[in-house]
């Protein structure tokens, strides 16, 4: 966003928006309907199913005497995604390519669905790193029981940086349908196949690598074609 308050899309011009089902390792998602969102606090809205599961998970952390994690981000609109992208691209001076390793293009963020959350430790844990905390260890063991998974683990196939703060809810029929392509990729992409990794991490795999996907990876091609 520039000083006049107008959203700056020039930074995205070199990545002209298209209908590719996956770009730079991020799958395409639509914005959730407002009717399915509930407000957890002044700045965080979540899909109602994810909100219920999150509250249940936090209660379980309390029962296990583990510091409960706090949500700092939930649903994010396309416009807010642009602002987030430009925050890292311009203010953090990462440039577009480095930003793409941590922020999806608008239309390609799990946050659009209302099922994704970004979390932090309570402020009382001064200087604590989430990935080294007991809270994170607890989530690694128990979060799946409440439908949450860690989207971007270390050395993930999507080429996104390690994000211990980013989790997503996959515990209802709607979310499982939305994230079915992601689940298929995790099961069928060989982490040692650098050729395939480079394809799914590229700008427009379905256009630029159509023949490779269709001939060599038909299951992945079919999943992306119907995503």
Secondary structure, 3 states (H helix, E strand, C coil): CCCCCCCCCHHHHHHCCCCCCEECCEECCCCCCHHHEEECCCCCEEEHHHHHHHHHHHHHHHHCCCCCCEEEECCCCHHHHHHHHHHHHHHCCCHHHHHCCCCCCCCCCHHHHCCEEEEECCCCCCCCCHHHCHHHHHHHHHHHHHCEEECCCCCCCCCCCCCCCEEEECCCHHHHHHCHHHHHHHHHCCCCCHHHHHHHCCCCHHHHCHHHHHHHCHHHHHHHHCC
